[in-house]
Each structure stands twice: as structure tokens, then as C-alpha cells.
Amino acid sequence: QVQLQESGGGLVQAGGSLRLSCAVSGRTFSSYAMGWFRQAPVKEREFVAAIGWNGGSTYYADSVKGRFTISRDNRQNTVYLQMNSLKPEDTAVYYCARRYSGSYYSAMGYNYWGQGTQVTVSS
């Protein structure tokens, strides 16, 4: 019944910016923390950022601190990831997910996932 739909990915040059969006269906969006993960070919899924249920707390991987910003609009049932100063190593499929329990930094703590959106950063 819960569905997540990412959008906003694409091809961008190094140093550029992208804004990812994740639209969540259902009427309980505001009750859950949300996260962004990414996965490059032949690599494990990697934590990127997370945000608490009311937007008051945010968490970031060291690799994206100072460059990425996570935010949410509970009235629109949408979570965002603003990505600035993009690097080729940011190239991956980016996934939005809803947290249910456990660590914000682990994919095991999330139980609903979107289909992913491709981000490619060229040099």
C-alpha cells in the first residue's frame, strides 16, 4: 500500500547540481523518518542521508557532508535531496526509503523502497 517514487536524476558535469525528489503515497508519511541510499555497480548499498519524522534531525554520510542537503515537506508527502558540487564518485542509483526501526545509517532499518533514479556525474 505504501509506494515511493523517486525523480530528478540525470546526467550532470562534475561540479554541477541536481535535486532529487521522492513522493510517498499513504496517509502516514509524517510519522516516519526517511532516508536516501545509493548503489554503484559492483558495490554495496551505501547510506547517504536521513531525516527525522518532523524534519528536526538530519544525518549525513561523511562523503556528502557540506555538499548534500536532505529536507522534507510533510504536507506534500515528499522528501528531497539537494546535491551540489557533484563528483564522478557520486555516480550511482539513488534510492529513497522509509525507516521503521534501528540505525539511520543501515539499510536494514528501512522497510519500503523506491525503484531508484540514476545519477551520472561526468568528468
C-alpha positions in Angstrom: 0.0 0.0 0.0 3.0 2.3 0.6 4.8 3.4 -2.5 7.8 5.6 -3.1 8.7 7.2 -6.4 12.0 9.0 -7.0 12.6 11.6 -9.7 15.2 14.2 -10.6 18.1 12.0 -11.6 20.1 12.6 -14.8 23.5 13.3 -16.3 25.5 16.3 -15.0 29.0 17.5 -15.2 31.3 17.4 -12.2 30.7 20.5 -10.0 27.1 20.7 -11.0 23.9 20.2 -9.0 20.8 18.0 -9.0 17.7 17.9 -6.8 16.1 14.5 -6.2 12.5 14.2 -5.1 10.7 11.2 -3.5 6.9 11.2 -3.5 5.4 8.9 -0.9 1.9 7.5 -1.1 -0.2 6.8 2.0 -1.5 9.0 4.8 1.2 8.3 7.5 4.2 9.9 5.8 4.7 12.4 8.6 5.1 9.6 11.2 8.3 8.1 9.7 11.9 9.1 9.3 13.1 8.9 5.7 16.5 8.2 4.1 18.4 8.3 0.9 20.8 5.5 -0.2 22.8 4.9 -3.3 24.4 1.9 -5.0 27.0 1.9 -7.7 27.8 -1.1 -9.9 29.6 -3.9 -8.1 29.3 -2.0 -4.8 27.1 -2.4 -1.7 24.2 -0.1 -1.0 25.6 3.0 0.8 23.9 5.4 3.2 23.7 9.0 2.0 21.4 11.0 4.3 18.4 10.7 6.6 15.8 13.0 8.2 13.7 12.6 11.3 9.9 12.4 11.2 9.4 16.1 11.8 12.5 17.3 9.9 14.2 18.4 13.1 17.1 16.0 12.9 19.3 15.2 9.9 22.1 12.7 9.3 24.7 12.6 6.6 27.5 10.3 5.3 30.9 11.8 5.7 31.4 11.7 2.0 28.5 14.1 1.3 28.6 16.5 4.3 28.7 20.1 3.2 27.5 19.2 -0.3 24.1 17.4 0.1 21.1 18.6 2.0 18.1 16.4 2.9 14.7 18.0 3.5 11.0 17.1 3.6 7.6 18.6 3.1 5.1 16.5 5.1 2.2 18.5 3.6 3.2 17.3 0.1 4.4 13.8 1.3 7.7 14.5 -0.3 11.4 14.2 0.7 14.2 15.9 -1.2 17.9 15.6 -1.7 19.7 18.6 -2.9 23.1 17.6 -4.3 25.7 20.3 -5.0 29.4 20.1 -6.1 28.8 16.7 -7.6 31.8 14.4 -8.2 32.2 11.4 -10.5 32.3 9.2 -7.4 28.7 10.3 -6.7 27.5 8.3 -9.8 25.0 5.7 -8.6 21.4 4.7 -8.5 19.8 6.7 -5.7 17.0 5.2 -3.6 14.5 6.7 -1.3 13.4 4.6 1.7 11.1 4.8 4.7 12.6 3.9 8.1 10.8 1.7 10.6 13.4 0.8 13.3 17.1 0.5 14.1 20.0 2.6 12.9 19.5 5.5 10.5 22.7 4.5 8.8 21.8 0.9 7.9 19.6 -0.2 5.0 18.3 -2.9 7.4 16.4 -0.2 9.3 14.2 0.7 6.3 11.2 -1.3 5.1 9.9 0.5 2.0 12.0 1.5 -1.0 11.5 3.3 -4.3 12.6 2.0 -7.7 15.7 4.2 -7.8 16.8 7.1 -10.0 20.1 7.1 -11.9 22.6 9.9 -11.2 25.6 10.1 -13.5 28.4 12.7 -13.0 30.8 13.1 -15.9 34.3 14.4 -15.6 
